Amino acid sequence: MKRILVRSPKDPFHVISPEQALALYPKGVFGRNVGNMIFTEAMHRLISVPDTEVVSDSFLSERLPDSRAHAVRINEEFDQFVIPLANAFRASFHRNLAQMTQLIERLNIPVVVAGVGVAGGVGSLDNPFPDNPPEVTATIKRFLKAVLDHSSTIGVRGETTREYLASLGFGDEHVEVVGCPSLFRRGADLQVQKKSASLTEDSHFTMNLSPYVPLMDEVSLRHAERYPHMTYIPQGHDSLEMMLWGVDRTPKKRPDLPAHPTHPLYRANRMRFFVDPETWNRYLAEREFSFGTRIHGNIAAINARTPAHVIAHDARTLELARYHEIPHTLVPDLPPNVDAADLFERTDFTAFNSGHAERFAKFARFLEKNDVGHVYETGKSNPAYDERMSTTPFPPAVETLYSVSDQSREDLIERVSELYQAAGQRTLAKRHKPAYPFAPEDPDAKRLAHRVASRGPLRKIAKRLLRR
């Protein structure tokens, strides 16, 4: 049996509570943004062909400061390493990329990278190439060389990334534009149609937003009032912390951002957080529309065959929307009082639907060229994957603390927030054993597995609670 190691937060079938998902690492098991699970699970499903075991690396491949022992185990136990990525070519991902590069250089098995992209900085709609420090650019080049030493080509998410890599000396002989694996989960047949003629006050739809896009503060507040059945689906680890424990992480001077327990969407329990793509997909399948700035939040809706409209605020979001022909509007082109009903009216999936099969065929050729089998090849379907997914007891969506109605809500939020900050993360981390591809026997991996547990609680708060 062939064994493939895949870069992902966790095995798609590994059931973990939202509390443990948040506590396992400082920024959650999913790595800051749960949208990471949309494209990694899609890749896991795509390559789960018969006679092949696909194993998650639990992001361990980029979390170990010394990868020598890890590389030995991978070389001994796996036949390929498949790495789905998003906007990895950015300064804030430099450490992860450097550690992943170090690991790849030590491997003697094929390595396949798909969906990687460049992330521009502020104002990247006008200037999509980042002004990275020299050491970041050097690491990107080193990563590309290491991957190409182990595969025929690198699959990038769009034309902007292709042009950026060409500027670094990696031309079309090394690079293929293949889009994002997340949109190929359903193969060539994915089609999206509107479920209603228009959005009204009675419509059930969802909004997503990036907290670093100030425009969405006012949009969220106005839509919360205008559309009583609209639900906000956050994706960041800080939002999950707020919903579970009532912790207020509101940026200064941003009271309209739904990032605190006093926001109308929080108080009305109109927020949902998903720690598994399957439950996320089921929820979105029952909605009429999705809109906002989160590219993978909207892709999750599209995979559920629910129309979505992307508000493109930077080059990385725009790159994917353009390649896959997802309906989108640039932030500078939005009217002052942008309304979901107007975005819905302008949302047209004709181009997406007509071009999807060819885009999938191109992605499939990329996998086949790199000797990665997929479930849409003749004779390689795997219905057992979906059957198992449908019966796995994943936790339901996280709701806000205002879903509790039999006690003083303000007191509850204050008490739970204080308890969590004192000892919650440490306690939950101790109770969970990460599902690594193999036991982390080397000292570095052991230290990593217990890193959260070594972080002491906030002693002052703990002492204050004990005195009560």
C-alpha positions in Angstrom: 0.0 0.0 0.0 1.2 3.5 -0.9 1.5 5.9 2.0 1.3 9.7 1.4 2.0 12.3 4.1 -0.1 15.4 3.5 0.4 18.8 5.1 -2.7 19.6 7.1 -3.9 20.6 10.6 -5.4 17.2 11.4 -6.8 14.1 9.9 -10.2 15.0 8.5 -11.8 12.2 10.5 -10.1 13.0 13.8 -12.9 14.3 16.1 -11.7 17.1 18.4 -13.8 19.5 20.5 -13.7 23.2 19.7 -12.2 23.8 23.2 -9.3 21.5 22.4 -8.9 22.7 18.9 -8.3 26.2 20.3 -6.1 25.1 23.2 -3.7 22.7 21.5 -1.5 25.4 20.0 -1.2 29.2 20.7 -3.2 29.9 17.6 -5.4 26.8 17.4 -4.9 23.3 15.9 -5.9 24.9 12.5 -3.2 27.5 12.5 -4.8 30.9 13.2 -7.5 30.6 10.4 -9.9 27.7 10.2 -10.1 28.4 6.5 -6.8 26.4 6.2 -8.9 23.2 6.8 -11.0 23.9 3.6 -8.1 23.4 1.2 -6.2 20.8 3.2 -9.3 18.5 3.6 -10.1 18.9 0.0 -6.6 17.6 -0.9 -6.9 14.8 1.6 -10.2 13.7 -0.1 -8.9 14.1 -3.6 -5.8 11.8 -3.1 -7.5 9.2 -0.9 -7.6 6.6 -3.7 -7.9 2.8 -3.0 -4.7 1.1 -1.9 -3.3 4.4 -0.6 -3.1 5.6 3.0 -3.1 9.4 3.4 -1.8 10.6 6.7 -1.9 14.2 8.1 1.3 15.7 9.3 -0.6 17.8 11.9 1.5 20.8 10.7 4.4 19.1 12.5 6.6 19.5 9.3 6.8 23.3 9.9 6.7 23.4 13.7 9.9 21.5 14.5 13.0 23.7 14.9 15.2 20.7 14.1 13.7 18.3 11.5 16.4 15.7 11.2 14.7 12.9 13.1 11.4 13.8 11.5 12.9 13.5 8.0 14.3 10.1 8.8 10.9 8.8 9.8 9.2 10.3 6.8 11.8 8.8 4.4 11.3 5.4 6.1 7.5 5.3 6.3 6.1 7.4 3.4 6.3 7.3 -0.4 5.3 10.9 -1.1 4.8 14.2 0.7 2.0 16.3 -0.7 1.9 20.0 0.5 -1.3 22.1 -0.2 -0.5 25.7 0.6 -2.2 29.1 0.4 -0.5 32.5 0.6 2.8 31.1 1.9 5.1 33.6 0.2 4.9 36.3 2.8 7.0 37.6 5.6 4.7 36.5 8.4 5.1 32.9 7.2 8.8 33.1 6.9 9.7 30.9 9.9 7.2 28.2 8.8 8.5 28.2 5.3 12.1 28.0 6.4 11.5 25.0 8.6 9.5 23.3 5.9 12.3 23.9 3.5 14.9 22.5 5.8 12.7 19.3 6.1 12.2 19.0 2.3 16.0 19.2 1.7 16.4 16.2 3.9 13.8 14.0 2.2 14.5 11.5 -0.6 10.9 10.9 -1.5 8.8 13.0 -4.1 7.4 16.3 -2.8 4.4 17.9 -4.5 3.2 21.5 -3.8 -0.2 22.7 -5.0 -2.1 26.0 -4.6 0.7 28.1 -3.2 0.5 31.8 -3.6 2.1 35.2 -3.0 0.7 37.7 -0.5 1.1 41.4 -1.2 1.1 43.9 1.6 -1.1 46.9 2.2 -2.3 48.3 -1.1 -1.6 45.1 -2.9 -4.6 45.5 -5.3 -2.4 48.1 -7.0 1.0 46.5 -6.3 0.6 42.7 -5.9 4.2 41.9 -5.4 5.4 42.1 -1.7 8.4 44.1 -0.7 9.9 41.3 1.3 13.1 41.6 3.3 16.1 39.9 1.6 16.1 37.0 4.0 12.4 36.2 3.2 13.1 36.3 -0.5 16.1 34.1 -0.1 14.0 31.5 1.8 11.3 31.6 -0.9 14.0 30.8 -3.5 15.4 28.1 -1.4 12.0 26.5 -0.8 11.3 26.5 -4.6 14.6 24.9 -5.4 14.1 22.3 -2.7 10.6 21.4 -4.0 11.8 21.3 -7.6 14.6 18.9 -6.6 11.7 16.5 -5.6 9.0 17.1 -8.3 8.6 18.1 -11.9 6.7 21.4 -11.3 5.1 23.6 -8.6 1.4 24.3 -8.7 0.5 27.9 -8.0 -2.8 29.5 -7.3 -2.9 32.1 -10.1 -1.2 34.4 -12.6 0.0 36.9 -10.0 2.0 34.2 -8.3 3.3 32.9 -11.6 4.6 36.3 -12.5 6.1 36.8 -9.1 8.0 33.5 -9.3 9.2 34.4 -12.8 10.7 37.6 -11.3 12.7 35.3 -9.0 14.0 33.2 -11.8 11.5 30.4 -11.8 9.7 30.4 -15.2 6.9 28.4 -16.8 9.2 25.3 -17.1 9.0 25.1 -13.3 5.6 26.6 -12.5 2.0 25.7 -13.4 -1.1 27.7 -12.6 -3.5 25.2 -11.1 -5.8 27.3 -8.7 -6.7 26.1 -5.2 -7.4 22.5 -4.4 -10.4 23.4 -2.3 -12.5 24.1 -5.5 -11.7 20.7 -6.9 -13.0 18.6 -4.0 -16.2 17.8 -6.0 -14.3 17.2 -9.3 -15.4 18.5 -12.7 -19.1 18.6 -12.0 -19.4 21.4 -9.5 -22.1 23.8 -10.6 -23.6 26.7 -8.6 -27.1 28.1 -9.1 -29.1 30.7 -7.2 -31.7 29.2 -4.9 -33.9 32.3 -4.8 -34.7 35.3 -7.0 -33.5 37.9 -4.6 -32.4 38.5 -1.0 -35.0 39.9 1.4 -35.3 40.5 5.1 -36.6 36.9 5.4 -33.5 35.4 3.6 -31.1 33.1 5.5 -27.6 33.9 4.4 -24.1 34.3 5.8 -21.4 36.9 6.0 -17.7 36.5 6.6 -15.1 39.2 7.1 -11.4 39.8 7.7 -10.8 41.9 10.8 -8.0 43.8 9.1 -10.5 45.2 6.6 -12.0 48.2 8.4 -14.8 48.6 5.8 -16.5 45.5 7.2 -17.1 47.0 10.6 -19.9 49.2 9.5 -21.1 46.6 7.0 -21.5 44.0 9.8 -23.4 46.4 12.1 -25.8 47.6 9.3 -26.5 44.1 8.0 -27.1 42.8 11.6 -29.9 45.3 11.9 -31.3 45.0 8.4 -31.3 41.2 8.0 -32.4 39.4 11.1 -31.6 35.9 9.6 -28.1 36.7 8.5 -25.4 34.8 10.4 -21.7 35.8 10.7 -19.2 33.0 10.3 -15.8 34.0 11.7 -12.6 32.0 11.0 -9.9 33.3 13.3 -8.7 31.6 16.5 -9.3 34.9 18.4 -13.0 34.8 17.4 -13.3 31.2 18.6 -11.8 32.3 21.9 -14.3 35.0 22.2 -17.3 32.7 21.3 -16.2 30.0 23.7 -14.9 32.0 26.6 -16.1 35.6 26.2 -12.6 37.0 25.8 -12.7 40.5 24.3 -10.0 41.0 21.7 -11.5 44.1 20.1 -8.9 46.3 18.4 -8.7 49.8 19.7 -11.3 52.2 18.1 -13.1 49.3 16.4 -16.4 49.0 18.4 -18.4 48.0 15.3 -16.2 45.0 14.6 -18.0 41.7 15.7 -15.0 40.8 17.9 -16.5 41.4 21.4 -19.4 40.0 23.4 -21.4 43.2 23.3 -21.7 43.3 19.5 -25.3 42.8 18.3 -24.4 39.7 16.4 -22.9 38.1 19.5 -25.7 39.1 21.8 -28.3 37.7 19.3 -26.4 34.4 19.0 -26.0 35.0 15.3 -22.5 33.8 15.0 -21.3 30.2 14.2 -17.8 28.8 14.2 -16.9 25.5 12.6 -13.9 23.4 13.5 -14.6 20.8 10.8 -15.2 21.4 7.1 -18.0 18.8 7.0 -20.3 20.6 9.5 -19.4 23.9 7.8 -20.5 22.5 4.5 -23.8 21.1 5.8 -24.7 24.5 7.3 -23.8 26.5 4.2 -25.8 24.1 2.0 -28.9 25.3 3.8 -28.2 29.0 3.2 -29.1 31.1 0.2 -26.0 33.2 -0.1 -22.5 34.0 1.3 -20.6 37.2 1.0 -17.5 38.8 2.5 -13.8 39.2 2.3 -12.7 35.6 3.3 -11.8 33.7 0.2 -12.0 30.2 1.7 -15.1 31.1 3.7 -16.8 31.8 0.3 -15.2 28.8 -1.3 -16.8 26.7 1.5 -20.2 28.0 0.3 -19.4 27.3 -3.3 -18.5 23.7 -2.4 -21.9 23.5 -0.8 -23.4 24.7 -4.1 -24.4 28.0 -2.4 -23.8 31.2 -4.4 -21.1 33.4 -3.0 -19.7 36.9 -3.7 -16.1 37.8 -2.7 -15.2 41.3 -1.6 -11.7 41.4 -2.9 -9.5 43.5 -0.6 -6.1 42.4 -1.6 -4.2 40.7 -4.5 -4.2 37.2 -3.0 -8.0 37.2 -2.7 -8.4 38.7 -6.2 -6.0 36.2 -7.8 -8.1 33.2 -6.8 -11.4 34.9 -7.6 -10.1 35.8 -11.1 -8.6 32.4 -11.9 -11.7 30.5 -10.8 -14.1 33.1 -12.1 -15.8 33.5 -8.7 -18.1 36.5 -8.7 -16.3 39.4 -6.9 -16.1 43.1 -6.4 -13.0 45.1 -5.6 -13.2 47.1 -2.3 -12.5 50.4 -4.2 -15.5 49.7 -6.5 -18.0 49.1 -3.7 -20.8 51.7 -3.3 -20.7 53.6 0.1 -23.7 51.7 1.5 -22.9 48.3 0.0 -25.8 45.8 0.6 -25.9 42.1 0.4 -29.0 42.2 -1.7 -27.2 44.2 -4.4 -24.2 41.9 -4.3 -26.6 38.9 -4.7 -28.3 40.5 -7.7 -24.9 41.0 -9.4 -23.7 37.5 -8.6 -23.5 35.4 -11.8 -21.9 32.0 -11.8 -22.2 31.5 -15.6 -18.4 31.9 -16.2 -17.5 29.8 -13.1 -19.8 27.0 -14.2 -18.7 27.0 -17.9 -15.0 27.0 -17.1 -14.8 24.8 -14.0 -14.5 21.5 -15.9 -11.4 22.7 -17.8 -9.8 24.1 -14.7 -10.3 20.8 -12.9 -8.8 18.9 -15.9 -5.7 21.1 -15.7 -5.4 20.4 -12.0 -5.9 16.7 -12.5 -3.1 16.7 -15.2 -0.8 18.4 -12.7 -1.4 15.7 -10.1 -0.9 12.9 -12.6 2.3 14.5 -14.0 3.6 14.4 -10.4 2.4 10.7 -9.9 -0.3 11.6 -7.5 -3.4 9.6 -8.0 -6.9 11.1 -7.4 -10.4 9.8 -6.9 -11.7 11.2 -10.2 -9.4 9.0 -12.3 -11.0 5.9 -13.9 -11.1 3.1 -11.4 -9.9 5.2 -8.4 -13.2 6.4 -6.9 -13.5 6.1 -3.1 -17.1 6.4 -2.0 -16.1 5.0 1.4 -14.5 8.4 2.2 -17.8 10.3 1.9 -19.7 7.5 3.7 -17.3 7.7 6.6 -17.4 11.5 6.6 -21.2 11.5 6.8 -21.2 9.2 9.9 -18.3 10.7 11.8 -19.7 12.4 15.0 -18.2 15.9 14.5 -19.0 18.5 17.1 -21.7 21.0 16.1 -21.1 24.6 15.3 -19.9 26.8 18.2 -22.5 29.4 19.2 -22.0 32.4 21.4 -22.4 32.4 25.2 -25.7 34.2 24.6 -27.2 30.8 23.6 -27.4 30.3 27.3 -30.6 31.9 28.6 -31.1 30.6 32.2 -28.7 32.8 34.1 -27.2 36.3 34.1 -25.4 36.4 30.7 -23.1 39.2 31.7 -22.0 37.4 34.8 -21.5 34.2 32.8 -19.3 35.9 30.3 -17.1 37.6 32.9 -16.7 34.4 35.0 -15.9 32.1 32.0 -13.5 34.6 30.6 -11.6 34.8 33.9 -11.5 31.1 34.4 -10.2 30.4 30.9 -7.4 33.0 31.2 -6.4 31.5 34.5 -6.2 27.8 33.6 -8.5 26.8 30.7 -6.0 26.5 27.9 -3.4 24.6 30.0 -6.0 22.2 31.3 -7.5 21.4 27.9 -4.1 21.0 26.3 -3.1 18.4 28.8 -6.3 16.4 28.1 -5.7 16.1 24.4 -3.1 14.0 22.6 -2.3 15.3 19.1 -2.8 12.7 16.3 0.6 13.0 14.8 1.5 10.7 11.8 3.8 8.9 14.2 4.8 9.2 17.8 7.1 12.3 18.3 9.9 10.4 20.0 12.7 12.9 19.3 13.3 15.5 22.0 12.2 18.5 19.8 8.9 16.9 19.0 8.3 16.0 22.6 8.9 19.5 23.6 6.5 20.7 20.9 3.8 18.3 21.9 3.9 19.6 25.5 4.7 23.2 24.8 1.2 24.5 25.6 1.2 22.5 28.9 4.5 24.2 29.9 2.9 27.6 29.7 1.8 28.5 33.2 -1.6 30.2 33.9 -2.0 33.8 34.6 -1.0 33.5 38.3 -2.5 36.7 39.5 -5.9 35.8 38.2 -5.7 32.2 39.5 -4.8 33.5 43.0 -7.7 35.9 42.9 -10.1 33.2 42.0 -8.8 30.9 44.8 -9.4 33.6 47.4 -13.1 33.8 46.5 
